[in-house]
Amino acid sequence: MGDDQGQAHQLRFTVLGPVRAWRGDVPLNTGSPQQRALLAALLLREGRTATAAELIDGLWGNEPPDAAIATLRTYASRLRKSFGPDASTLVSESGGYALQVHAEALDVDRAEHLAGQAEKARAGGERARARELISQALDLWDGEPLAGLPGPYADNQRTRLLEWRLSLVETRLDLDLELGHHTETISELTALTAAHPLRERLRELLMLALYRSGRQAEALAVYADTRKLLADELGVDPRPELSELQQRILQADTNLNAIPPGTSSASQPTTVRPAQLPATVADFTGRAAFVTELSDQLATAEGRVMAVSAVAGIGGVGKTTLAVHVAHAARAHFPDGQLYIDLQGAGPTAVEPEAVLASFLRALGTPDEAIPDTLEDRAALYRSTLAGRKVLTLLDNARDAAQVRPLLPGAEGCAALITSRARMIDLESAHLVDLDVMSPEEALMLFTRIVGAERVNAERDAAMDVVAACGFLPLAIRIAASRLASRRTWTVSALARKLGDERRRLDELRAGDLAVKATFELGYGQLEPQQARAFRLLGLPDGPDISLAAASAVLDMDPDDAEELIESLVDASLLESAAPGRYRYHDLVRLFARACAERDEQPPSERAAAMSRLLDFYLASAARVYAIERPGDRVVDHLAPTTYPGLAFLDREAALDWLFAEATCILATARQLAGGDTLRRAVDLLQATRDLAESGTYSHQCLQAGTVLLQAAQQAGDTRAEGRARTVLTFAHSLSGRFDKADEEAQHAMLLGVASNDPVPCGQAANERGIIAIYHSRHDDAEAYLTRALEAFRADENRPGEASALCNLSRVHVSLGNTDSAVQLAEQALTIYRQLGVTFRLANGLYAYGLALRHAGQLDMALTQFTNALTVFRENRQRLWEGMTLYRLAEVYLAAGEAAHAATNAEQALSYLRGIGGEWRRGNVLTVLGRSLDAIGQSGRAHACWNEALGIFDQLGAAEADAVRRLLSPAAA
């Protein structure tokens, strides 16, 4: 017991990040950067003596201070004092110093030990264990080694440690490939080769990973890129190993695919250990009672069903900083990983639990194809995946308990740490912590750490005035201190006077929302005029973040100039860089920016002009995507005109990437600008982005936006906008299986289209009414509507619209048993699509053609058409149509007597259509799946499918219920 107690109070140090020291779990004061540089220099000499001359050279290089030796002695004395009972650890020898610490007291020593164990395990054939040990070694890094330390010695050691870390990463990736995880490594290797373009070993690993994943062309392209880069940059050829690998890939060497025996992922499964915690701040200050309270809660997770702690407080009070600090300290209790997500609960669009669960499941090693679609299924799989593991989940910025509940682990040994502006009194069994502002002492300590002790100690009263003016709110203190630290000519008193003189700020700075607003006044008031304008205007859009291109439109600036301006706001901590080229506000900063825009933007019309430019940018860009996807479609010619330009796209893939990346922001903008002179453009933005609804992923958001726009159009008495909004809603309701509601909207849209002489609803709404009539088996109505749609499209010279109506007429003829004319109509549609060079809509033509061919008994040809259509739908990210095409493939296979293939495709269709497409489509798939299962002897499962389908059709009042009853009738008899 005495030995254990002694170990608990031993000194330990870190250099693989900020240089820190602890006695047991108690942090020690290691002093100024130069003093920490001395500590690091002694630690990295592994107990060997460093002479005074060596230390002076290492700390100051060629420009030592006049009293360098005396300064060294002072630093050494202060370190001994901080070591307390262990002061004798730092010894003076032969005019120099040595630091004698116990084995593994230093993180770099532990990392070297783990790396050595990994090497032995690998040599012994234990590759999975070797990978785990290397991962543990890499986990010891906490940012840049020797962070913030000056001097040549620190610079050299920092370079060495970074190089060593990169070599460890290469070893771990090499082991990943040996273990058969080639597909999973590609994204990481891609990022690493971008960060270290001249590192040939990374390129070699990437080539091998791509080749083993069946992407030979890409693997060879990596070699070509590497060869050109090396020639251009260094004037050399690739190293022999890389050239040899290229030749082996060209020769399709089968040995390249060989995985060492017993090392596949199947034979030696490895557990993914996510490490998603954001970096902790190096100057974390105070909060000792809260740290202890939360740490104690997390330490008790083992043996409990689940430890849940919820930290609540106003914005800017330091909830996230505290939670991240505590989570890092508790990592040892959760060796199986740490998950993190910003739930954006304080903003207008909080992150949906479904999306969070998908992200967490991927982080825990679940492949995309295995992730269910519904919230309940994802939550169940998440809990199952965590069973038997010890994982900490940090749920930051939660909206409420309802958002959090599906994300709780629920497994023994796991824990959840939550931050929120709301106090979660309705979260069962949660340990609630209310975080208040800092104490005056803690606030002054934080201010001192950022500004520097010399400046603060010289003006201590003024410093106290500053933190008091900040309301002792951590975020406010950071902003004020950072400004002062970056302005060496300012005095603390000068800053205190600025805060005291401006609009009675001392009265306004108090705990609560006003405190936050006043806090941001500190930073805002110090911005240059152009920065202040950007800060105000970029806070206006409702989207969760904003791209550089969109921000440039808001600011009416060249993207390069806008980027420089926006990055200056990031430097001022008034804006966050969410990802390269994307920016976001803290939720409270956005509110403050909007308040500033209302107060300061002159003339006030500039706010409306900025949002108008953003809408123009989105609409013009979306119109280009629409035109690329639908060459010849006249809808783009009928969209409201724009004055601000959009983006130009090099190819379809880039266009779709942009559309889906901007989806949430686009839909938020359409909702936000539903009124006034932006109404028509907002409606047309939905019209131009209908691919989002059709994909299934954004169907619900499109429906919400369309509803808002319809209400605005009705209030404005704008028949054209109302007709187009109803057309969008028709489409959204139909895709979700709400056919009666879709038909109602389409009926209104057609009337409004005629009244406003608008060709868009005249063609599209009639076309949709025809499709709905097909679903309802009203074939005469369907033919009448589709004939009307065909006439409208031809009158508008809209050839893709004409082809779409022909495809749907083909389906009517199929239903009426006129297979010859059905085939002819589908072939006419395909001819139009091919003449226009259409890709995405060509798949709809192939789909209709396949249906006609199946009913004509030409099953092989039908199979080819559906297979080709499926490929195109997948390339265009149309999940709904992927599911429907798999359903049609199942029908063809069943008709061909290949019931097993039919069942496989029907099962896949169910997976794709879960959560999208509506229950009617699901009922049809279940019916075919049941028939397929029945044909292969699985009658029990077949009847279960039919019973579920019957329940769906009965609830919908669908005619298909009778056919399902006939399938079930032998069992009933």
C-alpha positions, 0 to 999 in steps of 0.5 A, a space after each residue: 500500500 505504501 508503494 501505491 501511495 508513493 506512486 500516486 504522488 510521483 512526478 510526471 511530465 509531458 512534452 508531446 504537447 504543452 510542457 506540463 508537470 504533475 505530482 500525482 494528479 495535482 498540476 504544478 506551476 512550471 513557470 514562463 515559456 523560457 523556464 518550461 524550455 529549460 525543463 524540457 531540455 533536461 527531460 529530453 536528456 534522459 537524466 544526463 547532465 547538461 552544461 550551462 553552456 549547452 543550456 544557454 545555447 539551447 534556450 537563447 541561441 546566439 542572443 543570450 541575455 547578459 545575465 544568462 547564467 544567473 537566469 538559468 539559476 533562477 529558473 532552476 530554483 523556481 523549478 525545484 520549488 515547484 517540485 516541493 518534496 521532490 526538489 532533489 530530482 533536479 540536481 546540479 552537477 559539474 556546472 550544469 543540471 540534470 533531472 533524474 525522474 523515475 521510469 515512464 514519468 515522461 510521456 515520450 518515454 512511455 511512447 517509446 516503450 509502447 512503440 518498442 512493444 509494438 515492434 516485438 509484437 509485429 516481429 512475432 506475428 501479432 499484427 493486431 496487437 502491434 497496431 493497438 500498441 502503436 495506437 496507444 503510443 499515438 494517443 499520448 500526443 496532445 497537439 504540437 510537441 513542446 507547444 509554445 516553447 522558444 529556443 533552438 533546442 526546442 525547435 530541433 526537438 519539436 521537429 524530431 518529435 513530429 517526424 517520429 510521430 509521422 513515422 509511427 502513423 506510417 507504421 500503424 497504416 502499414 499494419 492496417 493494410 496487413 490486417 486487411 483494412 485497405 478500404 478504411 485507410 484510403 481517406 486518412 492516407 489521402 489527407 496525409 499525402 496532401 499534408 506531406 506531398 513529398 513523403 513517398 512512403 505515404 504515397 506507396 501505402 496509398 497506392 497499395 490501399 487503392 489497388 487492394 480496394 479495386 481502384 487500380 486506375 487511381 493507384 496508378 494515378 497516384 504514382 504519376 502525380 508523385 513522379 511529376 511532383 518529385 521532378 518539379 520540386 526536387 528534380 529526382 525520380 521516385 524511389 525504387 520501391 515506389 517504381 517497383 510497386 507501380 510495375 507490379 500494379 500494371 502487371 496485376 501481381 496477385 501477390 499484392 493482394 495477399 494478406 499475411 496468414 491469420 491477419 485478416 480482419 475476419 481472423 483478428 478483428 480489431 476494435 475501432 477506438 475513436 478519439 474525437 475530443 477537441 483539443 483542450 486549451 493550454 491555459 485552462 484556469 480554475 474551476 477546480 470544484 467543478 473539475 473534481 465533481 465531474 471527474 468523480 462522476 466519470 470515474 464511477 462509470 465502471 460498474 454502473 449502467 451509465 454515468 450521465 453528467 449535464 453541465 448547464 449555463 449561459 453562453 460563453 460561461 465556459 461549458 465546452 472548455 470545462 467539459 473537454 478538459 474533464 473529458 481529456 483527464 478522464 480518458 484513462 477510464 474509457 480506453 475504448 474511445 471518446 466520441 464528440 459532437 456539437 449538437 448546435 442546440 442553441 441555433 435554429 437548426 439543431 443537429 438531428 439525433 439520426 445524423 449524430 448516430 450515423 456519425 458515431 456508428 461510423 466512428 465505431 467501425 460500422 460500415 455505411 451500408 450497415 447503418 439503419 435508416 430510422 432513429 430507433 434502429 440506429 439507437 439500438 445498433 449504437 447501444 449494441 455496438 457499445 455493449 462491453 466497451 468503455 466509451 465516453 460520449 461528449 454531447 456538446 451544445 445540446 438543445 434539450 433532453 429529447 435530443 440527447 436521449 437517443 444518444 446516451 450509451 446505456 451500457 455499463 462502463 460507458 458515460 455521457 457528458 453533456 453541455 447545454 444552455 438549458 438545465 436538463 431537469 427532465 433527463 433521467 438519472 443525470 447529475 446536473 451541474 450549473 456553471 456560473 461565471 468565474 470568481 474574481 480570482 479565477 478571472 484574473 488568473 485567466 487574464 494573466 495567463 493570456 496577457 502575461 504576468 509582467 504586464 498584469 502585475 504592473 497594473 493589477 488594479 486595472 486588470 481587476 477592472 478589466 475582468 470585472 467589466 467582462 462580468 467575469 465571463 470566460 469568453 469575454 475575458 479571452 476576447 479582451 485579453 487576446 486583444 491586449 496580448 496582440 497589442 504590445 503598445 497598449 497598457 492594461 489601464 488603456 483597455 480598462 478605460 475603453 471598457 469603462 467609457 463605452 455606453 455604461 458597459 459596467 452596468 450592462 455587463 452582468 450574468 445573463 444574455 446582456 452579459 454575453 452581448 456586452 462581451 462581444 461589444 468588446 471585440 466588435 468595437 475594436 474592428 476596422 470598418 470593413 471587418 465590422 461590416 463583414 461581421 454584421 452581414 455574415 450573421 444574417 443568413 439562417 444556415 448553420 454555416 456559410 461557404 466562402 463563395 456564399 459569404 463573398 456574395 453576402 459581402 459583394 466581394 472578390 472571394 480572395 479579398 473576402 477570405 482575407 477579411 473573414 479570416 481576420 474575424 476568425 483570428 479575432 475569435 468572432 467567427 469560427 472556421 468550421 472546415 476549410 472554406 466554411 465558417 460559422 458563428 457561435 450561436 450567441 455571436 450570431 445573435 449579437 451580429 444581427 443586433 449590430 446589423 439592425 443597429 449599425 448597418 447604414 443604410 438599412 437597405 444594405 441588410 436586404 441587399 446582402 440577403 438578396 445577393 445570397 439568394 441570387 448566388 444560390 439560385 444562379 448556382 442551383 440553376 446551373 446544377 439543374 441545367 447540367 442534370 437536365 440539359 434542354 429543360 426549359 424550367 431554367 429559362 422560366 426562373 426568376 432573374 438574378 443579378 449576382 452570379 453563381 458558381 460555374 462547375 467543371 463537371 456533374 460530380 462537382 455540381 452535385 457535390 456543391 448542391 448536397 454540401 449546401 443543401 441545408 443552407 439553401 433550404 434555410 435561405 429559401 425559408 428565410 426569404 419567403 416574402 417581399 421582393 425575394 418571394 419568387 426567387 425563394 420559390 424558384 430556389 426550391 424548384 431548381 433544387 428538386 434533386 434534394 427532395 428526390 434524393 430522399 435525404 432532404 424530403 422533409 426539409 423541402 416539404 417544410 420550406 415549401 409549406 412556408 413559401 406557399 403561405 407567404 405566396 398566399 398572403 402576398 396574393 402572388 398566383 405565380 409564386 403560389 402555383 410553383 410552391 404548390 408544384 414543389 409541394 406536389 412533388 414532395 408529398 408524392 415522394 413521401 407517399 402522401 398521394 391524396 395530398 399531392 393530388 390536391 396540391 397539383 390540382 391547385 397548381 394546374 389552375 394557378 398555372 393557367 391563371 398566371 400563364 406559367 408553363 412550369 406548373 402547367 406541365 409539371 403539375 399535370 405530369 404529377 397528377 398523371 403519376 398519382 392516378 397511375 398509383 391509384 389505378 385510375 388509368 383513364 384519368 392518368 392518360 388525360 392528365 399526361 396528355 395535357 402535360 405532354 401538350 404543355 411541355 411541347 408548347 413550351 419546347 421542353 423536350 425533357 419534360 416531353 420525355 418524362 410525360 412519354 415515360 409516364 404514358 408508357 406506364 399507363 399503357 402497361 397498366 392497360 395491357 397495351 404492351 406494344 405501345 408502352 414499349 414504343 412510348 418508352 423508346 420515344 422518351 429514350 430517344 429524346 433523352 439520348 439526343 439531349 445528352 441527358 444522364 440522370 433523367 435517362 435513368 427514368 427513361 430506362 426505368 420506364 422502358 424496363 417496365 414496358 419490357 417486363 410486361 411484354 415478356 422480354 425479361 432479359 432486356 428488362 433486366 439490362 434496362 433496370 441494371 443500367 438505370 440503377 447505376 445512373 441513380 447511384 451516381 446521382 445519389 438518388 436513394 429513393 430511385 435506387 430503392 425503386 429500381 431494386 424493387 423492379 429488378 426483384 419483379 423481373 427476377 421473380 418473373 424469370 423464376 430466379 426467386 433467390 435473386 428476387 428476394 435479395 433485390 427486394 431486401 435491398 430495396 427495403 433497406 434503401 426505402 426505409 424512412 423515405 418514399 412512404 408506406 405505399 411503396 414499402 407495402 409493394 416491396 414487402 408484397 414482392 419480397 413475400 412472393 420471392 420468399 414463398 418461392 424459395 420455401 420460406 413461407 413463414 417469412 413470406 406471410 409475415 411480409 404479406 401481413 405487414 403489407 396488408 396492414 399498410 394498404 388497409 391503413 391507406 385504403 389502397 386497392 393493393 390490399 385485395 391482392 395481398 388478401 388473395 396471397 394470404 387466403 390459402 393460409 386463412 383457409 
